[in-house]
């Protein structure tokens, strides 16, 4: 399905002319997905958008770049939460020391713990906002920054994805898993742990389920790479798996993953969200599908409350 998402506030220029509001061509969405998951830089992304010959194509492409300041649903000053940056030890990781964003409800703990794993570009403002959303639901939320050993999230996703790719992938996973262990053992935690993540972070969520076994009580991957079929037997956490309808790369793994989960007798449910593309939960770009993201998030919170409280 080639879903077309409407955006009505495009103001960027296209070859010097002010763009009128219009639907975003599916080819631009596909190009943006390639930009997010490859070495393509912004200049190449925009030049390739122009080369498609779509009227207003550059403005459409520009509109897909994230607008984090406008997108935050829960402000860091929200009186219902307390947010701080904390460091934790990470033996076996990229530097032995890590940093993350810890958000706690302003109520009496202990709280069920949830780790929120970022995409392939480090701890950007959207992921911090997701952690705050989890905290207002009563969870001790922790979002580690995988880029901390090389300076931390650089303030933009384009540099962030280059930095993340430069890291040893195995050690990066260890750093994130150590973050999961950190928040599970935190003084404010009730000792039960859930994990969620998006894109790369969704794949990490599945990997945490494999590697942590019964130390993880619930997992919710959003459009993430599946665990290997031969590893599925190690999974103990009930999984709630979210898929976008138009997401060929991730959905190609769906049948094999779910067949392996069924064969191993694992507890899981999965949902394919109609009219959505990869990244539909991220409200900082027009890939966001408000109605379906709301349903997915409500299911996520219900899953965590069922298994962590």
Legacy VTK file of the C-alpha trace (Angstrom):
# vtk DataFile Version 3.0
C-alpha trace
ASCII
DATASET POLYDATA
POINTS 309 float
0.000 0.000 0.000
1.255 3.451 -0.834
-0.322 5.546 1.894
-0.392 9.292 1.280
-0.326 11.437 4.392
-1.655 14.978 4.270
0.307 17.872 5.660
-1.174 21.332 5.642
1.641 23.471 7.017
4.440 23.097 4.462
6.187 26.435 4.195
9.636 25.416 2.934
10.748 26.710 -0.445
11.046 24.525 -3.533
13.695 25.953 -5.853
12.984 29.414 -4.481
9.206 29.290 -4.717
6.923 29.055 -1.709
5.305 25.634 -1.607
1.555 25.308 -1.287
0.099 22.705 1.084
-0.162 19.374 -0.733
-0.143 15.653 -0.201
3.258 14.031 0.143
4.060 11.745 -2.754
4.771 8.126 -1.704
8.080 8.279 -3.568
9.220 11.030 -1.224
8.270 8.895 1.770
10.285 6.004 0.338
13.258 8.273 -0.249
13.043 9.568 3.324
13.039 6.013 4.643
16.205 5.356 2.637
17.728 8.588 3.987
17.017 7.509 7.571
18.481 4.035 7.162
21.532 4.650 4.986
24.626 6.839 4.721
22.746 9.365 2.587
23.319 12.951 3.728
20.724 15.711 3.728
22.033 17.392 0.584
21.789 14.128 -1.363
18.330 13.465 0.057
17.052 16.835 -1.148
18.801 16.627 -4.510
17.349 13.184 -5.149
13.922 14.503 -4.185
14.325 17.247 -6.778
15.456 14.712 -9.374
12.178 12.807 -9.036
10.503 15.624 -10.965
7.586 15.913 -8.547
6.012 19.361 -8.311
6.969 20.648 -4.863
9.119 17.569 -4.226
11.850 19.403 -2.325
9.283 21.066 -0.065
7.720 17.684 0.599
11.113 16.218 1.436
12.001 19.140 3.684
8.705 18.789 5.538
9.635 15.229 6.518
12.646 16.374 8.533
11.790 16.218 12.252
10.466 19.233 14.162
11.146 18.206 17.720
10.379 21.463 19.505
6.865 21.531 18.073
6.215 17.832 18.618
6.787 17.367 22.354
3.609 16.022 23.949
4.878 16.169 27.537
7.113 19.114 28.402
10.207 18.499 30.522
8.768 21.013 32.995
5.550 19.013 33.471
4.788 18.983 37.194
3.662 15.339 37.104
7.202 14.081 36.523
10.819 14.586 37.504
13.418 14.124 34.769
17.183 13.951 35.154
20.231 12.723 33.249
22.098 9.985 35.062
25.206 7.905 34.420
25.544 4.170 34.882
28.319 1.626 34.635
28.429 -0.466 31.480
31.082 -3.182 31.632
31.758 -4.722 28.238
30.312 -1.768 26.359
31.929 0.859 24.181
33.486 2.849 27.025
32.427 1.283 30.323
30.322 4.303 31.246
26.927 5.361 29.933
24.366 8.112 30.323
20.619 8.184 30.010
17.429 10.136 30.653
15.577 8.994 33.781
11.991 10.123 34.296
9.999 9.304 37.416
6.417 10.079 38.366
5.988 12.615 41.174
4.244 10.140 43.420
5.190 7.554 45.954
7.180 4.668 44.453
8.277 2.069 43.816
7.290 2.044 40.154
7.384 -0.571 37.411
10.399 0.160 35.195
10.410 0.674 31.425
13.423 1.167 29.188
12.842 3.181 26.002
15.314 2.419 23.208
16.051 5.027 20.558
16.274 4.661 16.799
19.532 4.561 14.837
20.538 8.121 15.714
20.920 8.359 19.482
18.782 9.847 22.207
16.925 12.567 20.344
14.180 14.785 21.816
11.391 12.551 20.527
12.628 9.544 22.497
12.984 11.703 25.611
9.363 12.747 25.084
8.297 9.091 24.842
10.033 8.444 28.176
8.075 11.326 29.706
4.848 9.887 28.276
5.617 6.579 29.992
6.357 8.329 33.282
3.013 10.135 33.437
1.410 6.681 33.116
3.128 5.620 36.336
6.350 4.033 35.085
9.954 4.703 35.983
11.154 5.373 32.447
14.758 5.275 31.311
16.074 6.181 27.868
19.809 5.498 27.443
21.901 7.371 24.888
23.906 4.836 22.907
26.103 7.666 21.586
27.357 8.721 25.002
30.784 7.018 24.615
31.504 9.287 21.624
30.005 12.525 22.908
26.277 11.818 23.073
23.440 12.769 20.758
24.848 15.649 18.663
21.667 17.708 18.409
20.636 16.499 14.960
19.666 13.121 13.572
21.835 13.271 10.454
25.073 13.387 12.440
23.564 11.051 15.013
23.047 8.219 12.545
26.645 8.540 11.305
27.922 8.449 14.887
25.805 5.443 15.805
26.987 3.504 12.761
30.599 4.101 13.817
30.097 2.254 17.110
30.759 -1.428 17.650
27.246 -2.851 17.266
27.716 -5.658 19.761
29.107 -3.337 22.414
26.310 -0.855 21.754
23.783 -3.585 22.502
25.628 -4.380 25.739
25.464 -0.689 26.691
21.704 -0.668 26.151
21.162 -3.957 27.957
23.173 -2.608 30.891
20.759 0.340 30.846
17.872 -2.101 31.155
19.548 -3.780 34.123
20.254 -0.375 35.662
16.651 0.801 35.664
15.322 -2.618 36.745
17.595 -2.499 39.821
16.986 1.199 40.554
15.889 2.088 44.089
12.600 3.450 42.706
11.853 0.308 40.682
9.483 -2.429 41.806
11.844 -4.949 40.207
9.734 -5.572 37.110
10.995 -4.435 33.722
9.400 -3.676 30.383
11.169 -2.662 27.182
10.000 -0.722 24.174
11.819 0.784 21.227
11.383 2.121 17.736
12.985 0.925 14.490
16.544 0.056 15.626
15.195 0.237 19.174
12.414 -2.175 18.259
15.029 -4.665 17.136
16.906 -4.103 20.389
13.678 -4.762 22.298
13.391 -8.153 20.611
17.072 -8.817 21.319
16.637 -7.895 24.987
13.827 -10.442 25.191
16.228 -13.074 23.863
19.220 -12.179 26.017
17.488 -11.261 29.272
15.093 -14.208 29.437
12.910 -14.019 32.533
14.682 -10.844 33.707
12.438 -9.009 31.223
8.731 -9.112 32.060
7.251 -7.465 28.938
8.413 -6.274 25.519
6.823 -3.911 23.002
8.806 -3.495 19.773
7.640 -0.874 17.279
8.521 -1.871 13.691
11.791 -3.486 14.760
13.940 -6.250 13.314
12.814 -9.710 14.391
14.820 -12.006 16.614
16.440 -14.956 14.844
14.209 -18.021 14.726
16.816 -20.134 16.505
16.882 -17.651 19.417
13.135 -17.353 19.968
13.131 -20.205 22.486
15.033 -17.982 24.928
12.233 -15.397 25.037
10.194 -15.400 28.238
8.588 -11.942 28.159
5.117 -11.585 26.620
5.520 -9.515 23.455
3.227 -6.917 21.912
4.523 -6.357 18.379
3.566 -3.260 16.366
3.883 -3.174 12.563
3.211 -0.442 10.032
1.133 -1.569 7.074
3.516 -0.143 4.480
6.936 -1.245 5.765
8.400 -3.841 3.397
11.772 -4.156 5.114
10.412 -5.009 8.571
7.274 -6.815 7.433
9.379 -9.247 5.401
10.440 -10.713 8.776
6.938 -10.906 10.250
5.798 -14.344 9.096
9.014 -16.121 10.071
9.186 -14.414 13.469
5.615 -15.159 14.392
5.847 -18.739 13.140
8.879 -19.268 15.393
7.077 -17.697 18.360
4.059 -19.934 17.802
6.199 -23.034 17.379
7.985 -22.274 20.655
4.707 -21.645 22.478
5.560 -18.047 23.335
3.076 -15.438 24.506
2.675 -12.644 21.971
0.202 -10.584 20.019
0.857 -8.461 16.969
-0.971 -5.664 15.203
-0.608 -4.196 11.728
-1.812 -0.593 11.697
-3.745 0.337 8.540
-2.680 3.308 6.487
0.687 3.623 8.240
4.323 3.696 7.229
7.506 2.913 9.147
7.882 5.505 11.892
4.151 6.164 12.242
4.432 6.664 16.015
6.933 9.531 15.687
4.888 12.720 15.754
7.779 14.981 14.774
7.393 14.199 11.037
4.439 13.747 8.636
4.905 9.966 8.767
2.994 10.299 12.040
-0.464 8.766 11.979
-2.232 10.279 14.954
-5.145 7.851 15.177
-3.079 4.690 14.810
-0.262 5.942 17.042
-2.809 6.614 19.777
-4.156 3.065 19.521
-0.653 1.583 19.545
0.399 3.623 22.582
-2.767 2.760 24.524
-2.112 -0.917 23.829
1.500 -0.470 24.909
0.563 1.059 28.253
-2.091 -1.599 28.846
0.463 -4.341 28.099
2.941 -2.890 30.568
0.317 -2.395 33.260
-0.828 -5.989 32.839
2.618 -7.525 33.232
4.568 -5.023 35.369
2.161 -3.919 38.093
LINES 1 310
309 0 1 2 3 4 5 6 7 8 9 10 11 12 13 14 15 16 17 18 19 20 21 22 23 24 25 26 27 28 29 30 31 32 33 34 35 36 37 38 39 40 41 42 43 44 45 46 47 48 49 50 51 52 53 54 55 56 57 58 59 60 61 62 63 64 65 66 67 68 69 70 71 72 73 74 75 76 77 78 79 80 81 82 83 84 85 86 87 88 89 90 91 92 93 94 95 96 97 98 99 100 101 102 103 104 105 106 107 108 109 110 111 112 113 114 115 116 117 118 119 120 121 122 123 124 125 126 127 128 129 130 131 132 133 134 135 136 137 138 139 140 141 142 143 144 145 146 147 148 149 150 151 152 153 154 155 156 157 158 159 160 161 162 163 164 165 166 167 168 169 170 171 172 173 174 175 176 177 178 179 180 181 182 183 184 185 186 187 188 189 190 191 192 193 194 195 196 197 198 199 200 201 202 203 204 205 206 207 208 209 210 211 212 213 214 215 216 217 218 219 220 221 222 223 224 225 226 227 228 229 230 231 232 233 234 235 236 237 238 239 240 241 242 243 244 245 246 247 248 249 250 251 252 253 254 255 256 257 258 259 260 261 262 263 264 265 266 267 268 269 270 271 272 273 274 275 276 277 278 279 280 281 282 283 284 285 286 287 288 289 290 291 292 293 294 295 296 297 298 299 300 301 302 303 304 305 306 307 308
